[in-house]
Amino acid sequence: MSYKFNPFSGSFDYFEESEVNSIGIADGNISAIKCVYKTNSGYSHADKDVAYENSIVVGISISSALNGSEFSFIQFGELEDASFLYSEGEN
């Protein structure tokens, strides 16, 4: 039981679990440890060229998948991956 900051709403949410994992259908190939957003057909990688109305990130993928396959993503909680590094993005 805890309160965790919800970056999507800007407030704190109460959780019984230590993290919230979800399963979605890939709308295109998805790699692990990438931001994902909801599309009409499933979920896709977020990127700088996505239209504004589709640009709301809903989580970070924690597994990879081919187009039309299921994958897991985390919405809240700790992200643990030994290969994950922050890097400078594109402008």
Secondary structure as the mmCIF struct_conf table of DSSP 4:
data_model
#
loop_
_struct_conf.conf_type_id
_struct_conf.id
_struct_conf.beg_label_comp_id
_struct_conf.beg_label_asym_id
_struct_conf.beg_label_seq_id
_struct_conf.end_label_comp_id
_struct_conf.end_label_asym_id
_struct_conf.end_label_seq_id
STRN STRN1 SER A 2 ASN A 6
TURN_TY1_P TURN_TY1_P1 PRO A 7 GLY A 10
STRN STRN2 SER A 11 PHE A 15
BEND BEND1 GLU A 16 SER A 18
STRN STRN3 VAL A 20 ILE A 25
STRN STRN4 ALA A 26 ALA A 26
BEND BEND2 ASP A 27 GLY A 28
STRN STRN5 ILE A 30 ILE A 30
BEND BEND3 ALA A 32 ILE A 33
STRN STRN6 CYS A 35 LYS A 38
BEND BEND4 ASN A 40 GLY A 42
STRN STRN7 TYR A 43 HIS A 45
TURN_TY1_P TURN_TY1_P2 LYS A 48 ASP A 49
BEND BEND5 VAL A 50 VAL A 50
HELX_RH_3T_P HELX_RH_3T_P1 TYR A 52 ASN A 54
STRN STRN8 VAL A 57 SER A 61
BEND BEND6 ILE A 62 SER A 63
STRN STRN9 ALA A 65 ALA A 65
TURN_TY1_P TURN_TY1_P3 ASN A 67 GLY A 68
BEND BEND7 SER A 69 SER A 69
STRN STRN10 GLU A 70 PHE A 76
BEND BEND8 GLY A 77 GLY A 77
TURN_TY1_P TURN_TY1_P4 ALA A 82 SER A 83
#
